[in-house]
Amino acid sequence: MDGAVYVACLGPEGSYSELAASKLVPNGTIRLCSNFSAVFDALESGAADNAVIPIENSIQGGVLQNLDLLETRDACACRAMRLRIDHRLAVREGVRLADVTRIYSHEQAIGQCSRYLDAVFPHAERIFTQSTAKSLSMLDAHSAGIVGAHIRAPGVVLSAENIADEKNNFTQFFLLRRRSEGLPARGRTVFFSAVCEHRPGSLLELLRRFSARGINLTRIESRPIPAVPGEYRFFIEIDGDPSMPNVQAALSEAREDCRSFRILGVYD
């Protein structure tokens, strides 16, 4: 490294991930990656000091690919932020909406604008891209994209209004560092994954470890375990500083209770 702080995130230029990275590491040098796996690769290899990923949207829930990657890769969350999402329809200058037969954008953006698309483009094909900004490169006389309101591109016109179904729309982003360098010692929030014993009441017992100590759970989400049909991994977020004795005790007991347990982040 040359003294600069390098931050990997999903590209291309203009993506929401790039915008989040610029806010989380204002003086960082951003390295844009073609997909989320490549973002983790850059962090693990040392090509980046940090990485930024979206982890949850207020409308569509967890970003499932990133939950799975965070579970298995050498990374942990050390900061978090919520970014307001403002989706705009993008077309090339002179293109009429009546001529649009294809809509390009990230899967989550298309899902978040489904009511608008059903009303305005009921017969248009919806095609997923790696990011919202990537849809700009796909625009032609018969296509439109969904991009962030912050996008500025020559020859591209954005809709005057936010086209999302829910205007109060936020995505939570994580700032990651290498897990092998150690988890943050302090923070207001702990995020972890757990696989409970496959028997009645095991999840309830896990959650009681926290409620008994007055620790609030702020998020719980389940994901199927691919190699074990019918069993699930739980992703859980709690309000609590891991340096506090009650939080330490609850996490320690939770680890003992579970077949698999991994702290994925400590952050404010």
C-alpha positions in Angstrom: 0.0 0.0 0.0 1.1 3.6 -0.6 -0.3 5.2 2.5 -3.7 5.7 1.1 -6.7 4.0 2.6 -8.4 1.8 -0.1 -12.1 0.9 0.1 -13.6 -1.8 -2.0 -17.3 -1.6 -3.0 -19.6 -2.6 -5.8 -19.4 -0.5 -8.9 -19.6 0.9 -11.4 -19.1 4.6 -10.7 -22.3 6.1 -9.4 -23.6 3.0 -7.5 -25.3 3.4 -4.1 -22.4 1.4 -2.7 -19.9 4.0 -3.9 -22.0 6.8 -2.4 -22.0 4.9 0.9 -18.3 4.3 0.8 -17.6 8.0 0.2 -19.6 8.8 3.3 -18.2 6.1 5.5 -14.5 6.8 4.5 -14.5 10.4 3.3 -10.8 10.4 2.6 -10.5 6.9 1.2 -9.6 5.9 -2.3 -12.4 3.8 -3.7 -11.8 0.6 -5.6 -14.9 -0.4 -7.6 -15.6 -4.1 -8.0 -17.8 -6.0 -10.5 -19.7 -8.1 -7.9 -19.9 -8.6 -4.2 -17.6 -11.7 -4.1 -14.9 -9.5 -5.7 -15.4 -6.9 -2.9 -14.6 -9.5 -0.3 -11.7 -10.8 -2.4 -10.2 -7.3 -2.5 -10.4 -7.0 1.3 -9.0 -10.5 2.0 -6.1 -10.1 -0.5 -5.0 -6.8 0.9 -5.9 -4.9 -2.2 -8.3 -2.9 0.0 -8.0 -1.8 3.7 -11.8 -1.8 4.1 -14.9 -2.7 2.1 -18.5 -1.4 2.0 -21.5 -3.6 1.4 -25.3 -3.2 1.6 -26.7 -5.6 4.2 -30.3 -4.7 4.6 -33.0 -2.7 2.9 -36.0 -1.3 4.9 -38.4 -2.6 2.3 -37.0 -5.9 1.0 -35.0 -7.0 4.1 -31.6 -8.6 4.1 -29.2 -8.6 1.1 -29.0 -12.4 1.1 -25.8 -12.8 -0.9 -23.9 -10.5 1.5 -25.3 -12.3 4.6 -23.9 -15.5 3.2 -20.5 -13.9 2.3 -20.2 -12.3 5.7 -20.8 -15.7 7.3 -17.9 -17.4 5.5 -15.3 -14.8 4.5 -12.4 -13.0 6.4 -14.5 -9.9 7.2 -16.4 -8.3 10.0 -18.5 -5.1 10.3 -16.9 -2.3 12.2 -19.3 0.6 11.3 -22.8 0.9 9.9 -24.8 3.6 8.3 -28.2 4.0 6.8 -28.5 5.7 3.4 -31.7 7.1 2.0 -32.6 5.4 -1.3 -34.1 7.7 -4.0 -34.8 5.8 -7.2 -35.2 7.6 -10.5 -36.1 6.3 -13.9 -33.3 6.9 -16.4 -33.6 7.1 -20.2 -31.6 8.5 -23.0 -32.5 12.0 -24.2 -35.4 11.8 -26.7 -36.6 8.4 -25.7 -40.4 8.2 -25.2 -41.7 6.1 -22.3 -44.2 4.4 -24.8 -41.2 3.0 -26.7 -39.6 1.4 -23.6 -39.7 -2.5 -23.7 -36.9 -3.3 -21.3 -36.1 -2.1 -17.7 -32.6 -2.6 -16.3 -31.5 -2.3 -12.7 -30.4 -4.2 -9.7 -32.9 -6.8 -8.5 -33.6 -4.9 -5.3 -34.3 -1.6 -7.1 -36.7 -3.3 -9.5 -38.5 -4.9 -6.7 -38.7 -1.6 -4.8 -40.3 0.1 -7.8 -42.7 -2.7 -8.8 -45.9 -0.8 -8.5 -44.6 2.0 -10.7 -43.3 -0.4 -13.3 -46.6 -2.3 -13.3 -48.5 0.9 -13.9 -46.3 2.6 -16.5 -44.5 -0.4 -18.2 -46.8 -3.4 -17.7 -45.4 -5.3 -20.6 -41.7 -4.3 -20.3 -39.1 -7.0 -19.6 -37.3 -6.5 -16.3 -33.6 -7.4 -16.5 -31.4 -7.5 -13.4 -28.0 -5.9 -13.5 -25.1 -6.1 -10.9 -25.9 -2.6 -9.6 -28.2 0.3 -10.3 -25.5 2.3 -11.9 -24.7 -0.6 -14.3 -28.0 -0.1 -16.0 -26.7 3.2 -17.5 -24.5 1.3 -19.9 -27.5 -0.7 -21.1 -29.7 2.2 -22.2 -30.8 2.5 -25.8 -33.9 3.7 -27.7 -36.1 1.0 -26.2 -34.8 0.7 -22.6 -34.8 2.5 -19.3 -32.9 2.0 -16.1 -33.5 2.7 -12.4 -30.6 4.6 -10.8 -30.0 6.8 -7.8 -31.0 10.5 -7.8 -27.3 11.4 -7.4 -26.4 10.0 -10.8 -25.2 12.5 -13.5 -24.5 11.1 -17.0 -24.2 12.9 -20.3 -27.2 12.3 -22.5 -29.2 10.7 -19.8 -32.4 12.1 -18.3 -33.8 11.2 -14.9 -37.4 11.3 -13.8 -38.3 14.4 -11.7 -39.8 12.2 -8.9 -38.7 9.2 -6.9 -40.4 6.2 -8.5 -40.0 3.8 -5.5 -43.2 2.3 -4.1 -42.2 3.4 -0.6 -40.6 6.8 -0.5 -39.2 6.4 3.0 -36.7 3.8 1.8 -33.3 3.2 3.5 -30.5 0.7 3.0 -28.1 -0.2 5.8 -24.4 -0.5 4.7 -21.6 -2.1 6.6 -18.0 -0.9 6.7 -15.9 -4.1 6.8 -12.4 -4.8 8.0 -10.5 -8.1 8.0 -11.8 -10.4 10.7 -8.3 -11.9 11.2 -7.2 -8.4 12.5 -9.7 -8.8 15.4 -13.3 -7.8 16.1 -13.9 -4.3 17.5 -13.7 -4.4 21.2 -16.5 -1.9 21.8 -19.7 -0.7 20.1 -23.3 -0.2 20.7 -24.5 -3.1 18.5 -23.4 -6.8 18.0 -24.4 -8.8 14.9 -24.0 -12.5 14.9 -25.1 -15.7 13.2 -26.2 -18.9 15.0 -27.4 -22.4 14.1 -29.4 -23.8 16.9 -29.8 -27.5 17.8 -32.5 -29.1 15.7 -35.1 -29.7 18.5 -38.2 -27.9 19.8 -37.5 -24.8 21.8 -33.8 -24.3 20.9 -34.3 -20.9 19.3 -36.4 -19.8 22.3 -33.7 -20.8 24.7 -31.2 -18.8 22.7 -33.3 -15.7 22.7 -33.9 -16.0 26.4 -30.2 -15.7 27.0 -30.5 -12.1 26.0 -34.0 -11.2 27.3 -33.0 -12.5 30.8 -30.2 -9.9 30.9 -32.3 -7.0 29.6 -30.6 -7.0 26.1 -32.9 -5.9 23.2 -32.9 -7.8 20.0 -33.3 -5.4 17.0 -33.2 -7.9 14.1 -33.6 -11.6 13.4 -33.6 -13.2 10.0 -33.3 -16.8 8.9 -31.5 -18.4 5.9 -31.7 -22.0 4.8 -28.5 -24.0 5.3 -27.8 -25.4 1.8 -26.3 -28.7 2.8 -28.9 -29.4 5.5 -32.5 -29.3 4.1 -35.0 -28.1 6.7 -32.5 -26.4 9.0 -31.7 -22.7 9.2 -29.0 -20.2 10.2 -30.3 -17.2 12.1 -28.8 -13.7 11.7 -29.4 -11.7 14.9 -28.6 -8.1 15.9 -28.6 -6.9 19.5 -28.3 -3.6 21.3 -25.3 -4.1 23.5 -21.6 -3.3 24.0 -19.5 -6.5 24.0 -17.3 -5.1 26.7 -20.2 -5.1 29.2 -20.4 -8.1 31.5 -24.1 -8.9 30.8 -23.5 -8.9 27.0 -20.3 -11.0 27.4 -22.2 -13.5 29.5 -25.1 -13.7 27.0 -22.8 -14.1 24.0 -20.8 -16.8 25.8 -23.8 -18.8 26.7 -25.3 -18.4 23.2 -22.0 -19.8 21.8 -22.3 -22.8 24.0 -25.9 -23.4 23.1 -25.5 -23.4 19.4 -24.0 -25.9 16.9 -22.5 -22.9 15.0 -22.0 -19.3 16.3 -20.1 -16.4 14.7 -19.9 -12.7 15.6 -20.2 -10.9 12.3 -19.8 -7.3 13.5 -19.5 -4.9 16.4 -20.4 -1.3 15.5 -22.3 1.9 16.3 
